[in-house]
Amino acid sequence: MEKKKQITTYCSRFKLGGIKEGFDEIIEQAQTNQVSYLEYTLQLFSAEAIHREQKDKQRRMKAARLPQNHRLDTYDYTYENGINKTRLSQLRELDWLDKLFNIVFMGPSGTGKTYLAAGLCADAVYNGYKAYFCTMEEITNTLKMKDITRTATTEYKRLLKADLIAIDDIMMFPVEKDIAVKLFNFINTMFEKTSFIITTNKAPGEWAEMLDDKVLVTAILDRLLYRCEVINLSGKSYRMKNRKKIFNE
């Protein structure tokens, strides 16, 4: 018992949480099955590796800041919005991410743009990528404050290391010229180094109205659409179709 206590103490000291948590079960199995020293050692390191992978995934999921509903495993394929199961399955394979493609989900409110973007972000995290989900307001605030506050600086540095960045509801509201310039500079910095998922309820041609600068819009779109799949979503709002009510009629 004293030796087991010493081992768990060493595990805490050297931050071997996986070995510490699984030690009793592993040693019991080793004694029961009379495994070799080599196999026993392998099981210890395997437990630690699995533990660290899970912790790393949890950290990346927390950092991704995904909306509450984001699991594509529960996607409702009975809802017709212009994307079928085959196309969504292809997107979930993430080949486009390895090839640094961008995705633009374009369509009216309630057609699943945010859900799909967040779901693909979650898939990326589960597969070991660094993915971040943010609204247009959040990313523009970060860009505006990155040289002023420590929090924004940290967030900006995190974005620079991303494999995938999802920007939700881009160009929904008019954008000030200096903010639009910062957004262009950021996209230009990340161009061909990071993939983007963009959701918007406006066609690219309408973006100029939000920025009041056709040249700047053209420059942004030139980079986003260079290697990109534009997916047009349509149909009635899923939320309105499945609206929850207090009273049953």
N, C-alpha and C positions, 0 to 999 in steps of 0.2 A: 504493500500500500504506500509506503514511504517513497519507493522508487516511482510509482505512478504519479504521486503528487509532485515529485521533482520534475518529471517529464512535462506535466501540464504547466508547471511554473516556467519551464524553459519555453514552452509554446507561447505563453503570454509574453514573455520577455522578447522573443524573436518574432512576435506577431504571426504565429502559425495557427490561425483560427480554425482552419479546416482540419488539421491534425488533432487539435485540442477537442473539437466537437465530436469527431469520429473515432477517437482513440479507443474508448472502451469497446465499441462494437467491433472495430478492426482486430483488436487483440483477442477478443472472444472468438471471432471467426477463425483467426490464425491458430488458436489453441485447439479448437474443435476439429478443424480440417487438416491440422498438422502441415501447414504450408511452409515452404522454404523461407530462409531469411531474405532471399532476394524478392520473393513474391510479397512478403510482409512489408518490406521497405517500399516496394512499388505501390502497394495499396495506400500507404501513408501519404506518399507524394501525390498520388491520384486524388485522394480526398482533399488535399490542400489546393491542388490545381482547380478542381471543381468549385471549391469554396471561393477562390479568388475570382474565377470567371463569373460566378453569380453576383459577387459584390461589385465587380466592375460593371456588369450589366445594369445593376440597380443604380449605380452612380450615373451612368450614361442616360438611363431612362429619366431620372430625376432632373438631370441637366437639360434634357430635351424639352421639358415644359410642355408636354402634350395636353390637349384638352381631355376631359374626363372620358369621353367616348371616342375611342380610336382603334378598336380591334377589328381588323378586316376579316378575321375568322368568323365574325357574326354578321357580315355584310348581308343585307337583304336584297337578293338578286331578283325578287319578284317586282321590285321597284324599277320601272323603266325610265332611265335618265340618259341613255345614249352610250353607256359603257357596259359591255357584257362580261360574263364570267371569264371567257377566254382571254380577253384583253387585260382584265384586271389581274388574272393569274400571271400573265406575261410581265406585267409591271412589277408584281410581287417577287419575281425572280431576281430583280435588281441588276440585270445586265446593263441597263441604261445608266445606272449609277457608276459602274466600273468604267463605262465609256464616256463619262462626264457629260451625259445628256441632261437637258433640263426638261421639265414637264410644266405645262400651263393648263390648269383646269379653268375653263371659262364657261359661264352660264349664269342664269338667274339665281336669286336667293333660294335656298332650300333644296337645291339639286344635288347636294352631296360633295361639294368642292372641298370644304374644310375637313369633312370626315375622311375623304380619300387621301388628302394631303397628310393629315395626322397619322392615318393608318400606314401609309408608306414610310413615314418617318419612324414609326414604331418598328416596322419590319427591318429598317436599316439598322436601328439600334440593336435589335435581337440578333442581327447577323454581324455585329462587331464594328459597325460604322459609327462615327460621331455625327449625330444628326440633331438639328435644333429647329423648333417650331416657334414662330413669333408672328404677331400681327404687324400690319404696316405701321401702326402707331408705335409699337414697342421697338421695332428696329430703327425707325427714324429718331426716336428719343435717344436710343443708344448712340447713334451716329452724331447726334447733336451734342450729347453730353460727354462723349468719350475722352475729351481733353480737359474736362472740368471736374468730374467726380470719379472716385476710385471704383465705385460699383459699375459705372458705365465703361470704364477702362477695362475692367476685368471681363465684362460681358463681351466687349469688342474683341479682345484677344482670344476669347473662347470661340467666337464666330470665325476668326481668321484661320483656326485650325479645323474647321468643320469639313466633313465630307459631303454633307447635305444640309441645306438651309431651306426651310419652307416659310414663305412669306404669305400670310393670309390676308385676303381682301385688299390687294394692292390697287391703288388708284380709285378707291371707293369715294374718297373725299378729295377736294382740291388740295394741292401740296404747294407750300411756299417754295420760291425759287431756290433759296439757299439750301433747303432740305433736299430738294430734288437733285441739286448738284452733289450733295454728300452721298445720296443714294447711288447716283451714277458712278462716283469715284469708288464706292464700295464694290458695286457689281463689276466694275472694270478691274479692280484689284483681285477679285475672286475669279475672274473670267478664265475658263479652261483649267481651273484648279479645284473648283467645287461645283457640285450640281445644285440647281435650284428647283424647288417646286413653287409655282406661283398660282394663287387662286385669285380670280377677278370676275366681277359681274359686268365688266365693260370690255368691248373689243379693243384690240391694240390701237385702232384708229381713233378711239375716243379718249385715249390717254392724254393726248395733246390738250384737250379741253381742261383736264385736271391740273396740268402743269403750266398751261398757257405758254408753251415753248416747244414748237414742233421739232426744232433741231435737237434739243436735249432728249425728247422722247424717242426720236429716231436713233440716237446714239445708245440709249438704254435697250431698246428693242433689238437693235443690231447685235448686241452681245447675248441677250437672253434667247433670241430665236435662231441664232446661228446653228446650234446643235440642239434641237428641241422638238418635242412632240406636243402639239396643241390639241387638247381634247375638249370638244364642245359638249357640254352637258345641257340637257333640256328637260322639259316636263314640268309638272306641277310640284309645288313645294312638298317635300316629304314630311316636314313638320306639320303643315296644314292638313295634309292627307291623313296623318296619324295623330291629329290633335287630341290632347287629353282633356277630359271634362270632369267637373266636380260631380255633376248629377247625371245619372243614367236615364235616358229617355225611353 
